């Protein structure tokens, strides 16, 4: 298997080709539509009929199987009781399944496109190229620590050294390079992942994606994802407000469901971002309790002087009556 380990190839990997982009978005669109056709429609119909006890019509005059449903919700009434108020009467709603689950469709398509283009050969894999680029980037970083200005052969040596390292050697590299053990372990898993066959890469795609999310995505896109969450929340608030003001009819809840599902997907994406975000050194560094900090000295010399003063004060303390110095006890004896 050919591996990309030169600086020139790293620069080239920063640009995606047209076939890579077309394949990625083609898989995204096709998988989203297939999900809607064979899973989304049936799931929406089941949810309406089982949870809301609604009578759903998907075909007929003025209806469309994919975009326009008519549903009727009849409140349950005790046996023998007559319907008195309007709230107890059957209500009809117009439901758009495509609009309601559009964010879920897009998320599913994005996940499928990410996995498929992650295991494809680098020439066609949109995500595969991103993973390869970050592997080379991190290897360059460690090679600079080890060799300074390094060659491609030294970069290959670093890659082989990390790939074949056992647990003890990984801890040695952690101390030698002053890097996180989890970062080394994640890089090792990614290097081993790219050397696997196609089925092996598919089964261990989580290793490569975890490495990419930790080393690149969370560092560059955490704030944009958080901004999208606020945008989704703003959209949800506006839509609910317009519905409360009757600008959006109450018998057409699809737009509200769209906003809710959009915010849900964005929160899931942000949760994944937080899971793979690196901790800063200050967050997991334990404070050292040494003599200098206890005695209030900022430096080693200051703490030594403070300790010496405290010892002198202790020796000079007056003793209780009846307590004699050891030398006095020998003389009296």
Residue, then its C-alpha position, 0 to 999 in steps of 0.5 A: x500500500x502506498x503511503x503519503x509521507x512527504x511534505x509536498x504530498x501533505x501540501x497537495x492533500x490540502x486540496x480536494x479534486x472534483x471527483x472527490x467532491x462529486x462522489x461525496x455529495x452524490x453519496x450524501x444526496x442519494x443516501x438521504x433520499x433512500x433513507x427518506x423513502x425506505x425508512x423515514x416515511x414508515x417511521x413518521x407514519x408509525x409515530x403518528x399512528x402509534x403515539x398520537x393515535x391519528x388516522x393518516x391519509x397518504x394518498x387521495x385527492x390533494x395528497x402526496x405520498x412524500x410531501x402532503x398527508x392528512x391526519x385526523x386526531x380523535x381524542x379518546x372519550x369515555x364510553x357513553x360520554x357525548x362530545x361537548x367542547x371543541x377541544x374534544x372534537x376531532x382535529x385535522x392537520x396537514x403534515x409534510x413528512x419531507x420537511x419534518x425529517x429533512x435535518x435527520x435525512x441530511x445527518x444520515x446522508x452525511x454520516x454515510x458519505x463520511x464512512x464511504x469516502x473514508x474507506x475509499x482509495x485516497x484518489x476518490x475518498x474525500x474524507x480519506x484524504x483529510x485523514x491522511x493529511x492529518x496523519x502526515x501533519x502530526x507525524x511531521x510535528x513529532x519528527x521535528x521534535x525528534x530530529x529537527x529538520x528531517x528527511x522523508x526517510x526519518x518521517x517514515x522511521x517515526x511512523x514505523x516506530x509509532x505503529x509498532x510501539x508497545x505500551x512501554x515504548x508508548x509511555x517512553x515516547x510520551x515522556x521523551x516528546x512531552x506529548x499526551x499518551x492519548x494523542x500517541x495512541x490515537x495516532x497509532x490507531x490511525x496509522x494501523x487503520x490506513x494499512x488495513x484492507x477495505x473490510x478492516x478499514x470499514x470495521x475500524x473506521x471509528x479509530x480514524x474518525x476519532x483521530x481526525x476529530x481530535x487532531x483537526x476538527x475540534x480545534x478548528x470547527x468547535x466555535x462554528x458548530x457552537x454558532x450553528x447551535x445558536x442559529x438553530x435555537x434562534x430559528x426554533x424560537x422565531x418559528x414557535x413565536x410565529x406559530x403562537x401569533x397565528x402567522x403559522x397555522x396550528x394545523x400545519x406543524x411540519x415547520x415546527x418539527x423541522x426546527x426541533x429536529x434541526x436543533x436536535x441534530x446540531x446538539x448531537x454534533x456539538x456533543x460529539x465535538x466536545x467528546x473529542x476536544x483535547x483538554x488544555x494542560x491547565x485542566x488536568x494538571x494537578x497542583x504541586x504541594x511542595x515546601x515552597x508553596x506551603x511556606x509561601x515562597x515563590x522560589x526555591x531560595x525563598x522557601x529555603x530561607x523561610x524554612x530556616x527562619x522557622x527552625x530558628x524560631x522553634x529552637x528559640x522558643x522558651x521551654x516549659x518549667x521542668x523541661x530541661x535541655x539534653x545537655x543540662x540533663x547530662x550535667x545534672x546526672 
